[in-house]
Structure formats: structure tokens, C-alpha cells
């Protein structure tokens, strides 16, 4: 089941990083199954790639928001 961006935004950074690691591991296993001809659900790779991209997008949004807050604090001083 793919997570929506809103659900990912409710996760902590630690949870997102753990999900990224899990997605990388699953992607490796799926690619290995693909090459050995044992993969049954080819659509899972596409879903997993999109989910992985969503995790990275949410992390980047948080980085940019933190930078913006720091810039605003620096401007106030």
C-alpha cells in the first residue's frame, strides 16, 4: 500500500529515514527477483519508486522550511 504525501508528512524524520532504508532494501530485492525471473508483481517496483520519491520530497521540504526559518531569524536580529 502506497502512502500519501500527507501521511508521510505526519511521520518524524527518523521514521522517514527508516522507511527510506526499508524501501531501498525492498527495491534491491525486487531488482534481484526481476533479474532471476522470479518477480511476480512488476507494478510493485513502480509503486516503490514513487513512494521513495515522496519520502525524499518531504525531507527536502523540511530542509527548505528550516532554512527559511533560520533566514527569517537572522533578518530579525
N, C-alpha and C positions, 0 to 999 in steps of 0.2 A: 504494500500500500504506500503510495507516494504521499509525502507530507506537503501541505500547502505552505506558502511563504509565511502566512500569518501564524501557523502552528510553530514554524521554525523560529520566528521572532520571539515567541514565548519561552524558548529554551535559553539556558545560560550558555555562555561561551564555552565552558567546559563540556557541556552536553553536545554542543555543535561540533566541537573538535573530536569528541569521541565518535559521533555519528559519521564524521568525515573519515576517520580511521576505519570504521566498520564498512563504509561504502567502498573505500579503496581495496580492502581485503576481499569483499564480495565481488568487486569488479575483476580483480585478479583471478579469482576462482571461476568466474563466468567466462573470462577470456580463455582460461586453460581448458574448460569444458568445450568451448567453441572449437578450439584447435584440435582437440581429441575426438570431436564429433559426438560428444555426449550431451550437448546443450539442447534442452527441450523447449525452453521458453526464451526465444530470441528477443522478445519485446522487453524483457527484464533489463537488458543492457541499456536500452534507450531510456527507460524509466529511471534507472540508477544514475545515468549521466546527468539527467535533468535535476534529480534530487541533489546530487553532488554540487551542481552549479548553484542551486538555490542556497545551500549551506554557505558556499563561498561568497555569494552575493550578500547575504545577511551579515556575515562577518565584516565584509568591506563597508557596508552601510554603517555599521557600528564604529569602525575605524574613522570614517569620514565625519560622523557625528561628534566623536571625541575630539578630533582635530578642530572642528568648528567651535566647540565649547572652549577649548584652550585659546583659540584666537580671540574669541569674544572676551575672555577673562584678561588676556594680555592688553586688549584695547581699552578695557575699563581702568586699568592701572595707570 
